[in-house]
Structure formats: C-alpha cells, structure tokens
Amino acid sequence: RLMPELPMFDDEDLKSYGDEEEESALSPPAALMSVLATQELLLENILECIPVGEFAVIQPLSDEYCLVLGYLLTWKLTLTFFKAASSQLRVLYSQYLRRTKSLNKLLYHLFRLMPENPLFPGPTSEGPNRDTKTFFTEELNLDVK
C-alpha cells in the first residue's frame, strides 16, 4: 500500500535535478535498493554456473526458492513504485537503474529462471485436439492464505 505514495516525496525535489549538465539520476527508496543489491549478489551466487538460455531448477520451499521469491517480490515493489511516479521521475529512476545495471541483472536472472516449457500442473484434455496448458495461457490465483 505504501509504495504508490512514496514518489510524491521526490516530486517536491524534482526541480533541483533539471539544472545539471550531465545526465541526472535519482535512486528509488534507498532501503529497497539496498535489499535489491543484496539479493542480486545472492542470486548471482546461486545462478553463476547456469548460462543464459538454460534454466535453473529451483525446488519449491528450499532456501534458494525463498531467495528467488524475495528477489522477484522486491522487483514487484520497485515496479509498483515506478508505476506511481510521474514520467519525469521515471526518467531519473530509470537512469539510476541503468547506472547500477539492476535491470540488466534482472533480465539475466529471469532468463536463467524461466523454464523452457512452463507447463501448468493439473489435468490436460486428452485426444487429438488437446490444448497444452502453460503458465502463459492460464490465470493464476496468487492470493496468500
């Protein structure tokens, strides 16, 4: 609930960033970026032996699973923060992410975590016209119970 409200505090200081000659950058919340940097290092250690194009098998409820889930949820918070920011602030935040290479790291991690064929578990229809269900074709219920 808090993330969409945070960019308004940076809106007040936005005028001071436009006068510099070099390209400006503004960090999203420092606490969030600190957690993200730590998680990037941990995830890099987990995925270092897996080249981009191959995928890592992460066992559910393992330590690695919890680290990956935390990393992805941190990115979800970051994207929620971006969505609430004005277009001028988004430019400054994106410059920061470009300088820290966080977005590049996210893509590298995603391409090593995404399964080659993300089949949806559950019953599939049999016969010649059977449709294979994947995580891209089915709606997921992500409610926490």
Disulfide bonds with the S-S distance in Angstrom:
none
